[in-house]
Amino acid sequence: MESQTLPPAPSPGADCRYRRIAIERAAPASPQGERHFGKRCDMTQASAQRAAIVSAAREWIGTPYHHQASVKGVGADCLGLVRGVYREVMGCEADAAPAYSRDWAEASGRETLLDAAEKHLRPILLRNAAPGDVLIFRMRDGSPAKHTAILASETTMIHAMEGSLAAEVPFGAWWRRRLVSVFQFPEVS
């Protein structure tokens, strides 16, 4: 997909909805012309292959960081990347993410990301993590978990982080110390 550039926000201080709306309008349509946003999964028929998950995640490498976005090649944050891969391999959106601020976890103090993961993914033991699994991190002790990535190999993960393009990076000691939970896509094989 050819990278697209978004116009600047209409005025200083405009909220992030402007960019989110522009990015969602750029969302690719299915062959039937439908946008993926809002299409819910029938979990009784959903399944995913680990290799397909990793392959789909690697297609997001180079996507610019955009808070609240989830469009390959246009913009994504860490959650948007995982949501986009989920849409691609599962064929549907688990849930549309509500609007959230950059400090959403600190502001609420709730484990919103872990709660959402438990609702749509299958928790597994940390030691059983395998390529294609979703990793969730707590960036500071005592704070809610607020970063996510997809394990690409035993030693690498794919994620989006503010100030960077989505990338496959080493899953080294720094990240492993912050890992709090691992989840599988439904019916992963």
Secondary structure, DSSP 8 states (H G I E B T S, - for coil): ---------SSTT--THHHHHHHHHT--B-TTS-BSTT-B--TTS--B-HHHHHHHHHTTTT-BB-TT-EETTTEE-HHHHHHHHHHHHHSSBS-------TTHHHHH-S-HHHHHHHHHSEEE-GGG--TT-EEEE-SSTTS---EEEEE-SSSEEEE--TTSB-EEEE--HHHHHHEEEEEE-TTB-
